[in-house]
Amino acid sequence: MDDWIDYYDSTHTIYASRLHRDVHFEEIARDIIGYIPAPDAVVLDYACGEALSAAKVAAACGRLILAEPAPGVRGRLIARFAPITKIRVRSLDELRHMEEMSVDLAVMNSVAQYMTPDELDAAFKVMKRLLKPGGKLVVGDILQPDVGMGRDVAALIQLSWKHGFLKDAVWGLVRTALSDYRQLRTRIGLQRYPEAEMLAKLAAAGFSASRAPVNIGHNPWRMTFVARHAL
Ligand SMILES: C[S@@+](CC[C@H](N)C(=O)[O-])C[C@H]1O[C@@H](n2cnc3c(N)ncnc32)[C@H](O)[C@@H]1O
């Protein structure tokens, strides 16, 4: 396994159970919907993963573009959402050829930690080109340098307690500790940014940004940033 895209294209165990996976995507969809500015908005979910609750997001906007680099995941997205004409599935490369200034909201949740800083700058550039002036970019689940893996474990335990999958979560943590995830996390690591550095990175990419009061999804120790396409 070479990188995180390979990992997410594999039969990984990042979700402790089917219920965990479903709860995760429900929460992400709920939070994305909260950022949709109008019922006819064009929304881009950048590196969306399995996006199991994307039908709900699509119902709340005019068009939903699901962009995903992992080819196996993308194949499943195409099959899963074929009946929903509001949803389009794209590779990240295909985004570069989309019409500029055509997107109202771009969301990139829980992705920046898997990218090099240069890859993240390139992704910001792609989304800047696609966003309409005044459009919004929401970057979620950013890890801070001083917050360790213990907080990820605590956040999962809290989520599983709330939704009744505590036992599965504990087994899931054991499986993950013995898996490719742990090896990749040790070998490649996860990219972390202090709040000020992420704000500076977004400013350098031409956005005026601020930190949102709450993170997207279940982990309150990670950060979300809301960035406006500066005119
Ligand atoms: C934790 S999943 C997040 C999926 C979804 N956005 C969510 O919030 O559930 C990480 C995603 O990042 C993608 N990814 C991993 N490494 C990447 C990279 N270097 N560039 C772009 N995407 C990457 C994976 O294919 C996967 O879809």
The ligand as a Gaussian input file, in Angstrom:
#p B3LYP/6-31G(d) Opt

LIG

0 1
 C      -11.428000      10.092000       5.561000
 S      -11.915000      10.020000       3.865000
 C      -13.042000      11.407000       3.840000
 C      -14.226000      11.156000       2.942000
 C      -15.350000      12.178000       3.088000
 N      -14.938000      13.492000       2.645000
 C      -15.865000      12.204000       4.513000
 O      -15.848000      13.278000       5.142000
 O      -16.295000      11.165000       4.981000
 C      -10.489000      10.641000       3.028000
 C      -10.652000      10.848000       1.530000
 O       -9.500000      11.508000       1.031000
 C       -9.091000      10.908000      -0.180000
 N       -7.635000      11.121000      -0.294000
 C       -6.652000      10.460000       0.352000
 N       -5.448000      10.957000       0.003000
 C       -5.688000      11.972000      -0.866000
 C       -4.847000      12.872000      -1.595000
 N       -3.525000      12.842000      -1.473000
 N       -5.449000      13.768000      -2.422000
 C       -6.791000      13.813000      -2.544000
 N       -7.630000      12.999000      -1.871000
 C       -7.086000      12.079000      -1.055000
 C       -9.503000       9.453000      -0.070000
 O       -9.664000       8.849000      -1.333000
 C      -10.804000       9.565000       0.728000
 O      -11.910000       9.700000      -0.115000

